[in-house]
């Protein structure tokens, strides 16, 4: 998955919010982590304000 595609998918999850969307966002970030590493995940969390929306923390493993 490209980072741009991940950003698009995460935007949909973030716009809807909620528990189901938290799980969807987590799966997307896990895929990004697998393909691009933790730095890419941290950048997405920071740039998309996912810490405030879902509670994801940069630098902290998603598992």
PAZATI-687473 format. One record per residue: residue in three letters; x, y, z of N, C-alpha, C, CB in turn. Coordinates in steps of 0.1 Angstrom, whole numbers, m for minus. Last residue first. Glycine has a CB too. Layout:
R   type   neast   nnorth     nup   caeast   canorth    caup   ceast   cnorth     cup   cbeast   cbnorth    cbup
R    Ala       X        Y       Z        X         Y       Z       X        Y       Z        X         Y       Z
...
This chain:
R   type   neast   nnorth     nup   caeast   canorth    caup   ceast   cnorth     cup   cbeast   cbnorth    cbup
R    Unk       4      m29     183       m1       m42     186      m8      m42     199       10       m53     187
R    Unk      17       m5     177        2        m6     176      m3      m19     181       m1        m4     162
R    Unk      43       10     197       38        m1     188      23       m2     188       45       m14     192
R    Unk      49       45     196       44        34     204      39       23     195       33        38     214
R    Unk      56       65     180       67        58     186      62       46     194       74        67     195
R    Unk      26       84     186       38        82     178      49       75     186       43        96     173
R    Unk      m4       68     196        8        76     200      20       73     192       11        73     215
R    Unk     m38       70     191      m26        64     187     m14       74     191      m26        62     172
R    Unk     m63       81     197      m54        78     208     m41       71     204      m62        70     218
R    Unk     m80       90     177      m81        76     181     m72       72     193      m77        67     169
R    Unk     m78      119     177      m90       112     172     m91       98     178      m90       111     157
R    Unk     m53      125     187      m65       131     193     m77      124     189      m66       146     189
R    Unk     m37      110     170      m35       109     185     m48      114     192      m23       116     190
R    Unk     m41      118     145      m47       105     149     m46      103     164      m41        94     141
R    Unk     m34      140     129      m39       142     143     m46      130     148      m49       154     142
R    Unk     m20      136     107      m34       135     105     m41      136     119      m38       121      99
R    Unk       7      139     114        1       148     104     m14      148     103        7       145      90
R    Unk      10      119     134       12       133     137       5      142     127       27       137     137
R    Unk       4       95     120       m3        98     133      m2      113     136        4        90     144
R    Unk      23       97      99        8        97      96       0      101     109        4        84      91
R    Unk      47       95     113       44       107     105      29      108     102       52       107      92
R    Unk      45       70     124       45        81     133      42       94     125       59        83     139
R    Unk      46       54     101       34        54     109      33       66     118       34        41     118
R    Unk      72       60      92       60        64      83      47       64      91       59        54      72
R    Unk      86       49     114       87        63     111      76       68     102      100        66     104
R    Unk      81       21     112       75        29     123      76       44     120       82        26     136
R    Unk      76        9      77       83        11      90      76       21     100       97        17      88
R    Unk      65        1      54       73        13      53      80       17      67       64        25      50
R    Unk      51      m23      57       57       m20      44      67       m8      45       46       m17      35
R    Unk      43      m24      84       49       m36      78      57      m32      65       38       m46      75
R    Unk      31        1      87       43        m3      95      50      m14      89       38        m6     109
R    Unk       9       m1      70       20         9      67      32        5      74       15        23      71
R    Unk      m4      m21      84        0       m24      70      11      m14      66      m11       m23      60
R    Unk     m10       m7     107       m2       m19     108       4      m23      94      m10       m31     114
R    Unk     m27       13      97      m14        17     102      m5        5     103      m16        24     115
R    Unk     m49       m3      90      m42         4      80     m28        8      84      m50        17      76
R    Unk     m56      m12     115      m52       m22     105     m45      m15      94      m65       m29      99
R    Unk     m63       12     127      m52         4     133     m47       m6     122      m56        m3     146
R    Unk     m86       19     113      m74        27     112     m62       20     117      m76        40     120
R    Unk    m103       m2     121      m99         0     107     m87        8     105     m111         6      99
R    Unk    m105        4     148      m99        m8     144     m95       m8     129     m109       m20     146
R    Unk    m118       29     146     m105        28     153     m98       15     149     m106        29     168
R    Unk    m141       22     135     m132        30     127    m118       30     133     m137        44     124
R    Unk    m154       11     156     m151         3     145    m141        9     136     m164         0     137
R    Unk    m155       34     174     m147        22     177    m144       13     165     m155        13     187
R    Unk    m153       67     160     m159        56     166    m150       43     167     m171        52     158
R    Unk    m149       84     127     m146        82     142    m153       69     147     m151        94     150
R    Unk    m151       95     102     m163        88     108    m161       86     123     m165        75     101
R    Unk    m127      107      97     m139       115      95    m151      108     102     m142       117      80
R    Unk    m110       85     100     m109        96     110    m122      105     109      m97       105     108
R    Unk    m116       69      78     m118        64      92    m118       75     102     m106        54      95
R    Unk    m109       87      57     m123        82      58    m125       77      73     m125        71      48
R    Unk     m81       90      63      m90       101      63    m105       97      65      m88       110      50
R    Unk     m72       64      58      m72        69      72     m81       81      73      m58        73      76
R    Unk     m73       64      30      m81        54      38     m83       59      52      m75        40      37
R    Unk     m55       84      23      m68        85      19     m78       76      27      m70        80       4
R    Unk     m31       73      35      m36        86      39     m51       88      36      m28        98      34
R    Unk     m28       50      19      m30        49      34     m36       62      39      m17        45      41
R    Unk     m23       62      m5      m35        54      m4     m38       53      11      m33        41     m11
R    Unk       2       74       2       m9        83      m2     m22       75      m1       m7        87     m17
R    Unk      18       52       7       15        61      18       3       70      14       27        69      22
R    Unk       6       22      m8       13        34      m8       9       43       3       11        42     m22
R    Unk       8      m12       0        0         0       0       9       12       0      m10         0      12
